[in-house]
Amino acid sequence: MIASSLCGLFGHSVDKGRVWFDNLNFRTSCLRCRRPLLRDDKGWRLFDSVTDLPKGGPGRKPHPRHDI
């Protein structure tokens, strides 16, 4: 709860050591609240699994270590 409040006040803290490419965008998570982030042309923002689904073409790849 405190972590999400900090993210609301100061913005998310990008975990630069865990960035990966999902075939469409770079993705990682927030260091404080652990919510998934996506980098688009405007910068880092929260990943929304509903609106960020690809419209045709190649889909998003899972995290390289998703099965570990």
Predicted model as a PDB file, atoms N, CA, C, CB and O in Angstrom, pLDDT in the B-factor column:
MODEL        1                                                                  
ATOM      1  N   MET A   1       0.820  -1.189   0.000  1.00 60.00           N  
ATOM      2  CA  MET A   1       0.000   0.000   0.000  1.00 60.00           C  
ATOM      3  C   MET A   1       0.868   1.258   0.000  1.00 60.00           C  
ATOM      4  CB  MET A   1      -0.935  -0.005   1.202  1.00 60.00           C  
ATOM      5  O   MET A   1       0.600   2.198  -0.748  1.00 60.00           O  
ATOM      6  N   ILE A   2       1.887   1.275   0.822  1.00 65.00           N  
ATOM      7  CA  ILE A   2       2.783   2.435   0.857  1.00 65.00           C  
ATOM      8  C   ILE A   2       3.513   2.565  -0.471  1.00 65.00           C  
ATOM      9  CB  ILE A   2       3.797   2.315   2.022  1.00 65.00           C  
ATOM     10  O   ILE A   2       3.697   3.671  -0.979  1.00 65.00           O  
ATOM     11  N   ALA A   3       3.933   1.423  -1.037  1.00 65.00           N  
ATOM     12  CA  ALA A   3       4.653   1.459  -2.312  1.00 65.00           C  
ATOM     13  C   ALA A   3       3.780   2.039  -3.416  1.00 65.00           C  
ATOM     14  CB  ALA A   3       5.127   0.055  -2.701  1.00 65.00           C  
ATOM     15  O   ALA A   3       4.251   2.864  -4.198  1.00 65.00           O  
ATOM     16  N   SER A   4       2.521   1.626  -3.498  1.00 68.00           N  
ATOM     17  CA  SER A   4       1.643   2.156  -4.542  1.00 68.00           C  
ATOM     18  C   SER A   4       1.366   3.641  -4.317  1.00 68.00           C  
ATOM     19  CB  SER A   4       0.320   1.372  -4.582  1.00 68.00           C  
ATOM     20  O   SER A   4       1.183   4.389  -5.277  1.00 68.00           O  
ATOM     21  N   SER A   5       1.334   4.075  -3.043  1.00 78.00           N  
ATOM     22  CA  SER A   5       1.163   5.501  -2.755  1.00 78.00           C  
ATOM     23  C   SER A   5       2.370   6.291  -3.239  1.00 78.00           C  
ATOM     24  CB  SER A   5       0.948   5.729  -1.247  1.00 78.00           C  
ATOM     25  O   SER A   5       2.220   7.377  -3.800  1.00 78.00           O  
ATOM     26  N   LEU A   6       3.570   5.748  -3.024  1.00 84.00           N  
ATOM     27  CA  LEU A   6       4.780   6.417  -3.508  1.00 84.00           C  
ATOM     28  C   LEU A   6       4.776   6.513  -5.030  1.00 84.00           C  
ATOM     29  CB  LEU A   6       6.036   5.671  -3.030  1.00 84.00           C  
ATOM     30  O   LEU A   6       5.172   7.532  -5.595  1.00 84.00           O  
ATOM     31  N   CYS A   7       4.330   5.456  -5.683  1.00 89.00           N  
ATOM     32  CA  CYS A   7       4.267   5.480  -7.150  1.00 89.00           C  
ATOM     33  C   CYS A   7       3.245   6.515  -7.618  1.00 89.00           C  
ATOM     34  CB  CYS A   7       3.906   4.079  -7.706  1.00 89.00           C  
ATOM     35  O   CYS A   7       3.448   7.170  -8.640  1.00 89.00           O  
ATOM     36  N   GLY A   8       2.152   6.662  -6.877  1.00 83.00           N  
ATOM     37  CA  GLY A   8       1.163   7.670  -7.223  1.00 83.00           C  
ATOM     38  C   GLY A   8       1.699   9.084  -7.077  1.00 83.00           C  
ATOM     39  O   GLY A   8       1.342   9.972  -7.851  1.00 83.00           O  
ATOM     40  N   LEU A   9       2.553   9.295  -6.087  1.00 89.00           N  
ATOM     41  CA  LEU A   9       3.116  10.627  -5.854  1.00 89.00           C  
ATOM     42  C   LEU A   9       4.296  10.942  -6.759  1.00 89.00           C  
ATOM     43  CB  LEU A   9       3.544  10.757  -4.420  1.00 89.00           C  
ATOM     44  O   LEU A   9       4.376  12.030  -7.330  1.00 89.00           O  
ATOM     45  N   PHE A  10       5.215   9.985  -6.891  1.00 89.00           N  
ATOM     46  CA  PHE A  10       6.477  10.244  -7.584  1.00 89.00           C  
ATOM     47  C   PHE A  10       6.611   9.546  -8.932  1.00 89.00           C  
ATOM     48  CB  PHE A  10       7.608   9.830  -6.716  1.00 89.00           C  
ATOM     49  O   PHE A  10       7.570   9.802  -9.660  1.00 89.00           O  
ATOM     50  N   GLY A  11       5.694   8.691  -9.273  1.00 90.00           N  
ATOM     51  CA  GLY A  11       5.797   7.915 -10.501  1.00 90.00           C  
ATOM     52  C   GLY A  11       6.459   6.579 -10.230  1.00 90.00           C  
ATOM     53  O   GLY A  11       7.041   6.370  -9.165  1.00 90.00           O  
ATOM     54  N   HIS A  12       6.372   5.690 -11.179  1.00 93.00           N  
ATOM     55  CA  HIS A  12       6.925   4.354 -11.023  1.00 93.00           C  
ATOM     56  C   HIS A  12       8.442   4.373 -11.147  1.00 93.00           C  
ATOM     57  CB  HIS A  12       6.325   3.408 -12.054  1.00 93.00           C  
ATOM     58  O   HIS A  12       9.012   5.217 -11.838  1.00 93.00           O  
ATOM     59  N   SER A  13       9.080   3.443 -10.476  1.00 94.00           N  
ATOM     60  CA  SER A  13      10.532   3.297 -10.523  1.00 94.00           C  
ATOM     61  C   SER A  13      10.858   2.113 -11.434  1.00 94.00           C  
ATOM     62  CB  SER A  13      11.137   3.093  -9.083  1.00 94.00           C  
ATOM     63  O   SER A  13      10.644   0.958 -11.065  1.00 94.00           O  
ATOM     64  N   VAL A  14      11.373   2.409 -12.616  1.00 95.00           N  
ATOM     65  CA  VAL A  14      11.625   1.384 -13.631  1.00 95.00           C  
ATOM     66  C   VAL A  14      12.776   0.479 -13.206  1.00 95.00           C  
ATOM     67  CB  VAL A  14      11.937   2.035 -14.992  1.00 95.00           C  
ATOM     68  O   VAL A  14      13.846   0.958 -12.830  1.00 95.00           O  
ATOM     69  N   ASP A  15      12.553  -0.828 -13.267  1.00 93.00           N  
ATOM     70  CA  ASP A  15      13.589  -1.818 -12.969  1.00 93.00           C  
ATOM     71  C   ASP A  15      14.406  -2.027 -14.245  1.00 93.00           C  
ATOM     72  CB  ASP A  15      12.963  -3.181 -12.456  1.00 93.00           C  
ATOM     73  O   ASP A  15      14.111  -2.922 -15.036  1.00 93.00           O  
ATOM     74  N   LYS A  16      15.430  -1.198 -14.439  1.00 93.00           N  
ATOM     75  CA  LYS A  16      16.212  -1.201 -15.679  1.00 93.00           C  
ATOM     76  C   LYS A  16      17.027  -2.476 -15.865  1.00 93.00           C  
ATOM     77  CB  LYS A  16      17.137  -0.009 -15.704  1.00 93.00           C  
ATOM     78  O   LYS A  16      17.410  -2.804 -16.988  1.00 93.00           O  
ATOM     79  N   GLY A  17      17.293  -3.186 -14.796  1.00 91.00           N  
ATOM     80  CA  GLY A  17      18.058  -4.421 -14.897  1.00 91.00           C  
ATOM     81  C   GLY A  17      17.246  -5.606 -15.395  1.00 91.00           C  
ATOM     82  O   GLY A  17      17.812  -6.659 -15.688  1.00 91.00           O  
ATOM     83  N   ARG A  18      15.929  -5.453 -15.497  1.00 90.00           N  
ATOM     84  CA  ARG A  18      15.064  -6.564 -15.912  1.00 90.00           C  
ATOM     85  C   ARG A  18      14.237  -6.235 -17.145  1.00 90.00           C  
ATOM     86  CB  ARG A  18      14.143  -6.951 -14.779  1.00 90.00           C  
ATOM     87  O   ARG A  18      13.188  -6.845 -17.356  1.00 90.00           O  
ATOM     88  N   VAL A  19      14.676  -5.294 -17.958  1.00 93.00           N  
ATOM     89  CA  VAL A  19      13.949  -4.917 -19.169  1.00 93.00           C  
ATOM     90  C   VAL A  19      14.072  -6.028 -20.205  1.00 93.00           C  
ATOM     91  CB  VAL A  19      14.480  -3.577 -19.740  1.00 93.00           C  
ATOM     92  O   VAL A  19      15.146  -6.605 -20.378  1.00 93.00           O  
ATOM     93  N   TRP A  20      12.973  -6.325 -20.893  1.00 92.00           N  
ATOM     94  CA  TRP A  20      12.968  -7.323 -21.960  1.00 92.00           C  
ATOM     95  C   TRP A  20      12.063  -6.852 -23.088  1.00 92.00           C  
ATOM     96  CB  TRP A  20      12.505  -8.703 -21.428  1.00 92.00           C  
ATOM     97  O   TRP A  20      11.188  -6.010 -22.889  1.00 92.00           O  
ATOM     98  N   PHE A  21      12.284  -7.403 -24.268  1.00 92.00           N  
ATOM     99  CA  PHE A  21      11.525  -7.022 -25.462  1.00 92.00           C  
ATOM    100  C   PHE A  21      10.501  -8.106 -25.750  1.00 92.00           C  
ATOM    101  CB  PHE A  21      12.467  -6.804 -26.693  1.00 92.00           C  
ATOM    102  O   PHE A  21      10.867  -9.276 -25.865  1.00 92.00           O  
ATOM    103  N   ASP A  22       9.235  -7.752 -25.868  1.00 89.00           N  
ATOM    104  CA  ASP A  22       8.169  -8.737 -26.065  1.00 89.00           C  
ATOM    105  C   ASP A  22       7.729  -8.856 -27.520  1.00 89.00           C  
ATOM    106  CB  ASP A  22       6.981  -8.380 -25.212  1.00 89.00           C  
ATOM    107  O   ASP A  22       6.625  -9.331 -27.787  1.00 89.00           O  
ATOM    108  N   ASN A  23       8.550  -8.444 -28.445  1.00 87.00           N  
ATOM    109  CA  ASN A  23       8.308  -8.481 -29.873  1.00 87.00           C  
ATOM    110  C   ASN A  23       7.575  -7.227 -30.368  1.00 87.00           C  
ATOM    111  CB  ASN A  23       7.514  -9.720 -30.226  1.00 87.00           C  
ATOM    112  O   ASN A  23       7.488  -7.007 -31.576  1.00 87.00           O  
ATOM    113  N   LEU A  24       7.052  -6.410 -29.461  1.00 88.00           N  
ATOM    114  CA  LEU A  24       6.384  -5.171 -29.836  1.00 88.00           C  
ATOM    115  C   LEU A  24       6.922  -3.967 -29.061  1.00 88.00           C  
ATOM    116  CB  LEU A  24       4.892  -5.302 -29.612  1.00 88.00           C  
ATOM    117  O   LEU A  24       7.117  -2.896 -29.636  1.00 88.00           O  
ATOM    118  N   ASN A  25       7.160  -4.137 -27.770  1.00 90.00           N  
ATOM    119  CA  ASN A  25       7.619  -3.050 -26.901  1.00 90.00           C  
ATOM    120  C   ASN A  25       8.603  -3.588 -25.872  1.00 90.00           C  
ATOM    121  CB  ASN A  25       6.424  -2.364 -26.196  1.00 90.00           C  
ATOM    122  O   ASN A  25       8.705  -4.795 -25.651  1.00 90.00           O  
ATOM    123  N   PHE A  26       9.319  -2.667 -25.254  1.00 94.00           N  
ATOM    124  CA  PHE A  26      10.151  -3.043 -24.108  1.00 94.00           C  
ATOM    125  C   PHE A  26       9.263  -3.062 -22.877  1.00 94.00           C  
ATOM    126  CB  PHE A  26      11.362  -2.056 -23.920  1.00 94.00           C  
ATOM    127  O   PHE A  26       8.376  -2.222 -22.725  1.00 94.00           O  
ATOM    128  N   ARG A  27       9.511  -4.040 -21.986  1.00 93.00           N  
ATOM    129  CA  ARG A  27       8.696  -4.175 -20.784  1.00 93.00           C  
ATOM    130  C   ARG A  27       9.571  -4.470 -19.578  1.00 93.00           C  
ATOM    131  CB  ARG A  27       7.649  -5.277 -20.963  1.00 93.00           C  
ATOM    132  O   ARG A  27      10.680  -4.986 -19.714  1.00 93.00           O  
ATOM    133  N   THR A  28       9.068  -4.143 -18.410  1.00 94.00           N  
ATOM    134  CA  THR A  28       9.714  -4.437 -17.140  1.00 94.00           C  
ATOM    135  C   THR A  28       8.655  -4.289 -16.059  1.00 94.00           C  
ATOM    136  CB  THR A  28      10.948  -3.495 -16.878  1.00 94.00           C  
ATOM    137  O   THR A  28       7.460  -4.318 -16.353  1.00 94.00           O  
ATOM    138  N   SER A  29       9.078  -4.131 -14.823  1.00 94.00           N  
ATOM    139  CA  SER A  29       8.131  -3.887 -13.739  1.00 94.00           C  
ATOM    140  C   SER A  29       8.656  -2.748 -12.868  1.00 94.00           C  
ATOM    141  CB  SER A  29       7.903  -5.177 -12.891  1.00 94.00           C  
ATOM    142  O   SER A  29       9.818  -2.354 -12.967  1.00 94.00           O  
ATOM    143  N   CYS A  30       7.780  -2.234 -12.020  1.00 95.00           N  
ATOM    144  CA  CYS A  30       8.144  -1.174 -11.106  1.00 95.00           C  
ATOM    145  C   CYS A  30       8.867  -1.785  -9.909  1.00 95.00           C  
ATOM    146  CB  CYS A  30       6.895  -0.374 -10.657  1.00 95.00           C  
ATOM    147  O   CYS A  30       8.448  -2.817  -9.385  1.00 95.00           O  
ATOM    148  N   LEU A  31       9.946  -1.149  -9.483  1.00 94.00           N  
ATOM    149  CA  LEU A  31      10.706  -1.645  -8.335  1.00 94.00           C  
ATOM    150  C   LEU A  31       9.922  -1.550  -7.030  1.00 94.00           C  
ATOM    151  CB  LEU A  31      12.001  -0.877  -8.203  1.00 94.00           C  
ATOM    152  O   LEU A  31      10.118  -2.366  -6.130  1.00 94.00           O  
ATOM    153  N   ARG A  32       9.039  -0.567  -6.922  1.00 92.00           N  
ATOM    154  CA  ARG A  32       8.297  -0.373  -5.672  1.00 92.00           C  
ATOM    155  C   ARG A  32       7.036  -1.215  -5.605  1.00 92.00           C  
ATOM    156  CB  ARG A  32       7.936   1.080  -5.505  1.00 92.00           C  
ATOM    157  O   ARG A  32       6.853  -1.972  -4.652  1.00 92.00           O  
ATOM    158  N   CYS A  33       6.163  -1.098  -6.599  1.00 93.00           N  
ATOM    159  CA  CYS A  33       4.861  -1.766  -6.523  1.00 93.00           C  
ATOM    160  C   CYS A  33       4.791  -3.051  -7.334  1.00 93.00           C  
ATOM    161  CB  CYS A  33       3.787  -0.832  -6.989  1.00 93.00           C  
ATOM    162  O   CYS A  33       3.791  -3.764  -7.259  1.00 93.00           O  
ATOM    163  N   ARG A  34       5.825  -3.364  -8.108  1.00 92.00           N  
ATOM    164  CA  ARG A  34       5.938  -4.589  -8.907  1.00 92.00           C  
ATOM    165  C   ARG A  34       4.893  -4.702 -10.012  1.00 92.00           C  
ATOM    166  CB  ARG A  34       5.832  -5.782  -8.011  1.00 92.00           C  
ATOM    167  O   ARG A  34       4.706  -5.787 -10.562  1.00 92.00           O  
ATOM    168  N   ARG A  35       4.212  -3.618 -10.349  1.00 94.00           N  
ATOM    169  CA  ARG A  35       3.238  -3.665 -11.436  1.00 94.00           C  
ATOM    170  C   ARG A  35       3.976  -3.649 -12.774  1.00 94.00           C  
ATOM    171  CB  ARG A  35       2.240  -2.473 -11.341  1.00 94.00           C  
ATOM    172  O   ARG A  35       5.038  -3.035 -12.879  1.00 94.00           O  
ATOM    173  N   PRO A  36       3.433  -4.313 -13.801  1.00 94.00           N  
ATOM    174  CA  PRO A  36       4.107  -4.365 -15.103  1.00 94.00           C  
ATOM    175  C   PRO A  36       4.080  -3.014 -15.815  1.00 94.00           C  
ATOM    176  CB  PRO A  36       3.459  -5.425 -15.986  1.00 94.00           C  
ATOM    177  O   PRO A  36       3.080  -2.297 -15.792  1.00 94.00           O  
ATOM    178  N   LEU A  37       5.212  -2.688 -16.451  1.00 95.00           N  
ATOM    179  CA  LEU A  37       5.350  -1.436 -17.192  1.00 95.00           C  
ATOM    180  C   LEU A  37       5.686  -1.735 -18.648  1.00 95.00           C  
ATOM    181  CB  LEU A  37       6.439  -0.537 -16.557  1.00 95.00           C  
ATOM    182  O   LEU A  37       6.257  -2.779 -18.964  1.00 95.00           O  
ATOM    183  N   LEU A  38       5.328  -0.815 -19.524  1.00 95.00           N  
ATOM    184  CA  LEU A  38       5.581  -0.919 -20.952  1.00 95.00           C  
ATOM    185  C   LEU A  38       6.152   0.405 -21.425  1.00 95.00           C  
ATOM    186  CB  LEU A  38       4.285  -1.289 -21.737  1.00 95.00           C  
ATOM    187  O   LEU A  38       5.718   1.466 -20.975  1.00 95.00           O  
ATOM    188  N   ARG A  39       7.121   0.353 -22.326  1.00 95.00           N  
ATOM    189  CA  ARG A  39       7.684   1.596 -22.873  1.00 95.00           C  
ATOM    190  C   ARG A  39       7.116   1.812 -24.263  1.00 95.00           C  
ATOM    191  CB  ARG A  39       9.249   1.548 -22.915  1.00 95.00           C  
ATOM    192  O   ARG A  39       7.279   0.977 -25.153  1.00 95.00           O  
ATOM    193  N   ASP A  40       6.446   2.945 -24.440  1.00 91.00           N  
ATOM    194  CA  ASP A  40       5.947   3.311 -25.755  1.00 91.00           C  
ATOM    195  C   ASP A  40       6.654   4.587 -26.216  1.00 91.00           C  
ATOM    196  CB  ASP A  40       4.402   3.503 -25.732  1.00 91.00           C  
ATOM    197  O   ASP A  40       7.670   4.971 -25.636  1.00 91.00           O  
ATOM    198  N   ASP A  41       6.136   5.239 -27.235  1.00 92.00           N  
ATOM    199  CA  ASP A  41       6.813   6.415 -27.773  1.00 92.00           C  
ATOM    200  C   ASP A  41       6.813   7.609 -26.816  1.00 92.00           C  
ATOM    201  CB  ASP A  41       6.167   6.814 -29.067  1.00 92.00           C  
ATOM    202  O   ASP A  41       7.552   8.570 -27.031  1.00 92.00           O  
ATOM    203  N   LYS A  42       5.994   7.558 -25.764  1.00 93.00           N  
ATOM    204  CA  LYS A  42       5.946   8.647 -24.787  1.00 93.00           C  
ATOM    205  C   LYS A  42       6.734   8.337 -23.521  1.00 93.00           C  
ATOM    206  CB  LYS A  42       4.513   8.949 -24.424  1.00 93.00           C  
ATOM    207  O   LYS A  42       6.882   9.206 -22.662  1.00 93.00           O  
ATOM    208  N   GLY A  43       7.238   7.122 -23.392  1.00 94.00           N  
ATOM    209  CA  GLY A  43       7.999   6.741 -22.205  1.00 94.00           C  
ATOM    210  C   GLY A  43       7.368   5.547 -21.503  1.00 94.00           C  
ATOM    211  O   GLY A  43       6.545   4.841 -22.087  1.00 94.00           O  
ATOM    212  N   TRP A  44       7.750   5.324 -20.266  1.00 95.00           N  
ATOM    213  CA  TRP A  44       7.262   4.179 -19.493  1.00 95.00           C  
ATOM    214  C   TRP A  44       5.886   4.476 -18.922  1.00 95.00           C  
ATOM    215  CB  TRP A  44       8.244   3.825 -18.361  1.00 95.00           C  
ATOM    216  O   TRP A  44       5.624   5.577 -18.437  1.00 95.00           O  
ATOM    217  N   ARG A  45       5.006   3.475 -18.986  1.00 95.00           N  
ATOM    218  CA  ARG A  45       3.658   3.575 -18.436  1.00 95.00           C  
ATOM    219  C   ARG A  45       3.211   2.190 -17.992  1.00 95.00           C  
ATOM    220  CB  ARG A  45       2.664   4.175 -19.477  1.00 95.00           C  
ATOM    221  O   ARG A  45       3.856   1.191 -18.310  1.00 95.00           O  
ATOM    222  N   LEU A  46       2.099   2.132 -17.254  1.00 95.00           N  
ATOM    223  CA  LEU A  46       1.572   0.847 -16.817  1.00 95.00           C  
ATOM    224  C   LEU A  46       1.116   0.019 -18.015  1.00 95.00           C  
ATOM    225  CB  LEU A  46       0.410   1.048 -15.834  1.00 95.00           C  
ATOM    226  O   LEU A  46       0.534   0.551 -18.961  1.00 95.00           O  
ATOM    227  N   PHE A  47       1.381  -1.272 -17.970  1.00 92.00           N  
ATOM    228  CA  PHE A  47       0.933  -2.200 -18.999  1.00 92.00           C  
ATOM    229  C   PHE A  47      -0.511  -2.574 -18.719  1.00 92.00           C  
ATOM    230  CB  PHE A  47       1.836  -3.465 -19.051  1.00 92.00           C  
ATOM    231  O   PHE A  47      -0.839  -2.983 -17.606  1.00 92.00           O  
ATOM    232  N   ASP A  48      -1.375  -2.440 -19.709  1.00 90.00           N  
ATOM    233  CA  ASP A  48      -2.786  -2.811 -19.591  1.00 90.00           C  
ATOM    234  C   ASP A  48      -3.033  -3.995 -20.511  1.00 90.00           C  
ATOM    235  CB  ASP A  48      -3.735  -1.607 -19.946  1.00 90.00           C  
ATOM    236  O   ASP A  48      -2.967  -3.860 -21.733  1.00 90.00           O  
ATOM    237  N   SER A  49      -3.316  -5.155 -19.929  1.00 81.00           N  
ATOM    238  CA  SER A  49      -3.447  -6.377 -20.730  1.00 81.00           C  
ATOM    239  C   SER A  49      -4.639  -6.335 -21.686  1.00 81.00           C  
ATOM    240  CB  SER A  49      -3.579  -7.578 -19.815  1.00 81.00           C  
ATOM    241  O   SER A  49      -4.685  -7.120 -22.633  1.00 81.00           O  
ATOM    242  N   VAL A  50      -5.586  -5.453 -21.467  1.00 82.00           N  
ATOM    243  CA  VAL A  50      -6.747  -5.356 -22.357  1.00 82.00           C  
ATOM    244  C   VAL A  50      -6.443  -4.440 -23.541  1.00 82.00           C  
ATOM    245  CB  VAL A  50      -7.978  -4.838 -21.587  1.00 82.00           C  
ATOM    246  O   VAL A  50      -6.614  -4.844 -24.691  1.00 82.00           O  
ATOM    247  N   THR A  51      -5.996  -3.216 -23.276  1.00 85.00           N  
ATOM    248  CA  THR A  51      -5.784  -2.264 -24.364  1.00 85.00           C  
ATOM    249  C   THR A  51      -4.451  -2.461 -25.083  1.00 85.00           C  
ATOM    250  CB  THR A  51      -5.860  -0.860 -23.829  1.00 85.00           C  
ATOM    251  O   THR A  51      -4.287  -1.979 -26.204  1.00 85.00           O  
ATOM    252  N   ASP A  52      -3.505  -3.153 -24.472  1.00 84.00           N  
ATOM    253  CA  ASP A  52      -2.194  -3.337 -25.099  1.00 84.00           C  
ATOM    254  C   ASP A  52      -2.074  -4.640 -25.881  1.00 84.00           C  
ATOM    255  CB  ASP A  52      -1.122  -3.292 -24.050  1.00 84.00           C  
ATOM    256  O   ASP A  52      -0.977  -5.011 -26.298  1.00 84.00           O  
ATOM    257  N   LEU A  53      -3.185  -5.333 -26.084  1.00 78.00           N  
ATOM    258  CA  LEU A  53      -3.147  -6.534 -26.906  1.00 78.00           C  
ATOM    259  C   LEU A  53      -2.906  -6.132 -28.358  1.00 78.00           C  
ATOM    260  CB  LEU A  53      -4.464  -7.350 -26.764  1.00 78.00           C  
ATOM    261  O   LEU A  53      -3.478  -5.146 -28.824  1.00 78.00           O  
ATOM    262  N   PRO A  54      -2.064  -6.883 -29.086  1.00 73.00           N  
ATOM    263  CA  PRO A  54      -1.777  -6.524 -30.481  1.00 73.00           C  
ATOM    264  C   PRO A  54      -3.010  -6.727 -31.362  1.00 73.00           C  
ATOM    265  CB  PRO A  54      -0.600  -7.360 -31.021  1.00 73.00           C  
ATOM    266  O   PRO A  54      -3.790  -7.655 -31.150  1.00 73.00           O  
ATOM    267  N   LYS A  55      -3.172  -5.863 -32.333  1.00 71.00           N  
ATOM    268  CA  LYS A  55      -4.285  -5.946 -33.275  1.00 71.00           C  
ATOM    269  C   LYS A  55      -3.786  -6.589 -34.562  1.00 71.00           C  
ATOM    270  CB  LYS A  55      -4.897  -4.537 -33.556  1.00 71.00           C  
ATOM    271  O   LYS A  55      -3.322  -5.887 -35.460  1.00 71.00           O  
ATOM    272  N   GLY A  56      -3.874  -7.903 -34.665  1.00 64.00           N  
ATOM    273  CA  GLY A  56      -3.373  -8.615 -35.829  1.00 64.00           C  
ATOM    274  C   GLY A  56      -1.856  -8.669 -35.836  1.00 64.00           C  
ATOM    275  O   GLY A  56      -1.215  -8.058 -34.981  1.00 64.00           O  
ATOM    276  N   GLY A  57      -1.284  -9.372 -36.762  1.00 61.00           N  
ATOM    277  CA  GLY A  57       0.168  -9.470 -36.850  1.00 61.00           C  
ATOM    278  C   GLY A  57       0.757 -10.305 -35.729  1.00 61.00           C  
ATOM    279  O   GLY A  57       0.035 -11.015 -35.029  1.00 61.00           O  
ATOM    280  N   PRO A  58       2.076 -10.219 -35.558  1.00 68.00           N  
ATOM    281  CA  PRO A  58       2.724 -11.037 -34.525  1.00 68.00           C  
ATOM    282  C   PRO A  58       2.311 -10.586 -33.127  1.00 68.00           C  
ATOM    283  CB  PRO A  58       4.253 -10.970 -34.668  1.00 68.00           C  
ATOM    284  O   PRO A  58       2.166  -9.393 -32.860  1.00 68.00           O  
ATOM    285  N   GLY A  59       2.129 -11.544 -32.261  1.00 77.00           N  
ATOM    286  CA  GLY A  59       1.725 -11.237 -30.895  1.00 77.00           C  
ATOM    287  C   GLY A  59       2.907 -10.944 -29.998  1.00 77.00           C  
ATOM    288  O   GLY A  59       4.059 -10.950 -30.432  1.00 77.00           O  
ATOM    289  N   ARG A  60       2.602 -10.690 -28.748  1.00 78.00           N  
ATOM    290  CA  ARG A  60       3.635 -10.438 -27.753  1.00 78.00           C  
ATOM    291  C   ARG A  60       4.251 -11.750 -27.295  1.00 78.00           C  
ATOM    292  CB  ARG A  60       3.060  -9.668 -26.555  1.00 78.00           C  
ATOM    293  O   ARG A  60       3.551 -12.741 -27.086  1.00 78.00           O  
ATOM    294  N   LYS A  61       5.556 -11.744 -27.143  1.00 77.00           N  
ATOM    295  CA  LYS A  61       6.251 -12.917 -26.619  1.00 77.00           C  
ATOM    296  C   LYS A  61       6.190 -12.890 -25.093  1.00 77.00           C  
ATOM    297  CB  LYS A  61       7.729 -12.961 -27.116  1.00 77.00           C  
ATOM    298  O   LYS A  61       6.191 -11.810 -24.503  1.00 77.00           O  
ATOM    299  N   PRO A  62       6.138 -14.043 -24.445  1.00 75.00           N  
ATOM    300  CA  PRO A  62       6.186 -14.058 -22.976  1.00 75.00           C  
ATOM    301  C   PRO A  62       7.581 -13.690 -22.488  1.00 75.00           C  
ATOM    302  CB  PRO A  62       5.778 -15.447 -22.427  1.00 75.00           C  
ATOM    303  O   PRO A  62       8.538 -13.660 -23.261  1.00 75.00           O  
ATOM    304  N   HIS A  63       7.677 -13.414 -21.204  1.00 75.00           N  
ATOM    305  CA  HIS A  63       8.979 -13.111 -20.606  1.00 75.00           C  
ATOM    306  C   HIS A  63       9.915 -14.277 -20.869  1.00 75.00           C  
ATOM    307  CB  HIS A  63       8.853 -12.833 -19.074  1.00 75.00           C  
ATOM    308  O   HIS A  63       9.481 -15.427 -20.799  1.00 75.00           O  
ATOM    309  N   PRO A  64      11.200 -14.021 -21.174  1.00 75.00           N  
ATOM    310  CA  PRO A  64      12.140 -15.108 -21.488  1.00 75.00           C  
ATOM    311  C   PRO A  64      12.242 -16.164 -20.404  1.00 75.00           C  
ATOM    312  CB  PRO A  64      13.499 -14.542 -21.738  1.00 75.00           C  
ATOM    313  O   PRO A  64      12.561 -17.315 -20.703  1.00 75.00           O  
ATOM    314  N   ARG A  65      11.981 -15.805 -19.152  1.00 73.00           N  
ATOM    315  CA  ARG A  65      12.074 -16.768 -18.063  1.00 73.00           C  
ATOM    316  C   ARG A  65      10.703 -17.065 -17.456  1.00 73.00           C  
ATOM    317  CB  ARG A  65      13.021 -16.250 -16.987  1.00 73.00           C  
ATOM    318  O   ARG A  65      10.605 -17.341 -16.261  1.00 73.00           O  
ATOM    319  N   HIS A  66       9.655 -17.011 -18.260  1.00 65.00           N  
ATOM    320  CA  HIS A  66       8.307 -17.207 -17.732  1.00 65.00           C  
ATOM    321  C   HIS A  66       8.042 -18.632 -17.223  1.00 65.00           C  
ATOM    322  CB  HIS A  66       7.305 -16.866 -18.797  1.00 65.00           C  
ATOM    323  O   HIS A  66       7.127 -18.841 -16.425  1.00 65.00           O  
ATOM    324  N   ASP A  67       8.817 -19.589 -17.667  1.00 58.00           N  
ATOM    325  CA  ASP A  67       8.577 -20.977 -17.273  1.00 58.00           C  
ATOM    326  C   ASP A  67       9.458 -21.437 -16.125  1.00 58.00           C  
ATOM    327  CB  ASP A  67       8.788 -21.879 -18.446  1.00 58.00           C  
ATOM    328  O   ASP A  67       9.404 -22.603 -15.734  1.00 58.00           O  
ATOM    329  N   ILE A  68      10.264 -20.543 -15.582  1.00 49.00           N  
ATOM    330  CA  ILE A  68      11.172 -20.924 -14.482  1.00 49.00           C  
ATOM    331  C   ILE A  68      10.443 -20.814 -13.160  1.00 49.00           C  
ATOM    332  CB  ILE A  68      12.446 -20.034 -14.468  1.00 49.00           C  
ATOM    333  O   ILE A  68      11.024 -21.088 -12.110  1.00 49.00           O  
TER     334      ILE A  68                                                      
ENDMDL                                                                          
END                                                                             
